[in-house]
Amino acid sequence: MSLLCQLYIQRAKMGDIFMTPLSKEIQKSISNKLSKQIDNLLNAPELKDLSEEQIRRLAKSVIIDNLKEQLKSEVKKSTLDIDDIKNKWLSTFNSNITQKNYKHNVEEFLRWLNGKSVVECRAIDADDYLLFLKNSRLSSGTIRFRIAAASSFCNYLRRIDVIQNNYFLKINGLPKIKETHKVIPGEKDIATIEYELRNELNAAGKGSTGKKRSARMMIFSLSVIKNHALRIGAFENLTIDNKGRFIAETKGSTVRGMLNNECLDLIKEFDFKKDKPFDNIQTASLKKQFERFLGRLFKDGKIHHVYSPHDFRHYAAIKYYEDGKDIYATMRFLNHQNIATTQIYLKGLGALD
């Protein structure tokens, strides 16, 4: 490092330039970064004809400008309350489900940083995080959601002047979401599933208590989805009043309706909580229960596919539309925000040409 560079960095450490005492950590960080930048500048061929005094003034100007920026960055890092900022960011979302999902995905990103401040993140970090997600064998949709959450959080940090750039905005290499064949359960398979679940209620021996509990929840879940087309993600916050009217949040919007008699009768039969029948249910756990049970039925040749809970929503959509051929009523039934979404949905299911 040149003597001139050392001199000005030492003066900056002592507070001579800013008249501000700096911690040893900040001094070290600034010193390391500045030494490389200033040496590169002073050794540049373009400066060979400058006098010592001109170089001195130039170096001082550059050092001060760099110190200002890096000091701002270091102070931000040292005083940043990331949990408080994260909570304020999450409060900008109206849906509790959206808040929960975004919180999980951003916390995954912060864990990946492994102690590095988000203030220090650069384009290379965004690229490395995407590469990490791809190597984790996550689905395309999950990877895109993780990146979207990180980008949304960085946008908020940028808006409140914590960072200058959001390097997730134009990130390259995001995986494309593959078109999947939409499966629609037939009436026969629906009846078979309900019949086999009822048989589970007669289970005896070791593990029978858990099997019965799981069967009751799957019977009720299937009934709610096939009759009301609710997404399984809405179950955790679904509430019902004393007249049978339900309200839930799903994908950032509120859905309302009236439970039919089949669903209401099941609540009584299984002695579920009248206002919150899905109380304490975990969506991931419920999906896993369906996967295991339906996988067993498929293996035994009793049903045609290992259906997911969302496939029962496909069944509900087709049945509702074919009963009335009213696409606007179907839009409201599926809780879509516009008719174009419903048209695409029904076309994907083969209900529209």
Helices and strands as residue ranges (DSSP letters): H 3-13, H 24-42, G 45-47, H 52-79, H 82-90, H 96-113, G 118-120, H 123-135, H 140-159, H 187-200, H 208-228, G 232-237, E 239-240, E 245-250, E 253-258, H 261-269, H 283-299, H 309-324, H 327-333, H 339-348
